[in-house]
Amino acid sequence: MIEINKEILKKIYPARPLDSKKYDYGLLLVIGGSDFYSGSPALSSLAAFRAGVDMVRIVAPKRAADIIAGFSPILAAYPLEGKWLESKHVVTLITMTEAAKAVAGGNAAVVIGGGMGRSEETQKAILEYLSQVKVPVVIDADAIHAVGKNPAIIAGRDFLITPHTYEFFILTGKEIYKLSDEEKIKVVEAEAARLQTTILLKGKTDIISNGKETAIDKAGTPYMTVGGTGDVLAGICGALMARRINAFEAGQAAAFINGKAGEAAAMKWKDGMTATDLIESIPEVIPF
């Protein structure tokens, strides 16, 4: 059992060579949003930048993409026709993913799921995309619901799944909300082994397992119940995986960064803390 501490950051964030160039530290594709929800992809993307990724490209339905593009000049958002993700968009998503992989010399990853909705058409499109994608993927939020319909699709893939306890139930059929941390650890490890994937279970104690090794992270604060903190975590995970950090280590480092940034933000804002405050506190955690 690994208990995560700040030492992991020294491994994740070594000093950069003087001849570093764009995309050496990753290009992240964030796929999410719908006609009603636009905040999630933006939060993941801004968090990814603060976690050190070189570039983020957002792909979202048109209304969400247009809104996101106005949040910040650093956000590049590609609009998909329509109000939500549909099967007709999958070819575009795969093309953009392969283009990202090519331009970044393989230093590319995807975050998918935030704000996408759970319509049958959208869930089907998510599964179609995941069955074809060939870069590391962080599967969050509504994409977890899609995978719950066909969990075999993730077996042996370079994926990191980031559920809270209810999403874990959707993914695995295992109700763990009332279990002790010790019991949760055993279940998460067993399910990661069964599904042949890496799971980051979010909670008071974060549990990360690839089915062979398991780590726990106790950083965090009760003020992180505010909406959007899970989107921030997904963005940090994606930023690290785009830097070719394996899913198990990325999950550990991201959980620690997210929790410690939450602690820092809560010291300033307490009940007034928002997900954007959490994002702005990320550099306080990784000062190397």
Secondary structure, DSSP 8 states (H G I E B T S, - for coil): -EE--THHHHHHS----TT--TTTT-EEEEE---SS--HHHHHHHHHHHHTT-SEEEEEEEHHHHHHHHTT-TT-EEEEESSSS--GGGHHHHHHHHHHHHHHTTT-EEEEE-TT----HHHHHHHHHHHHH--S-EEE-THHHHHHHH-GGGGTTSSEEE---HHHHHHHHS---TTS-HHHHHHHHHHHHHHHTSEEEE-SSSEEEE-SS-EEEE----GGGGSTTHHHHHHHHHHHHHHTT--HHHHHHHHHHHHHHHHHHHHHHHGGG--HHHHHHHHHHH---
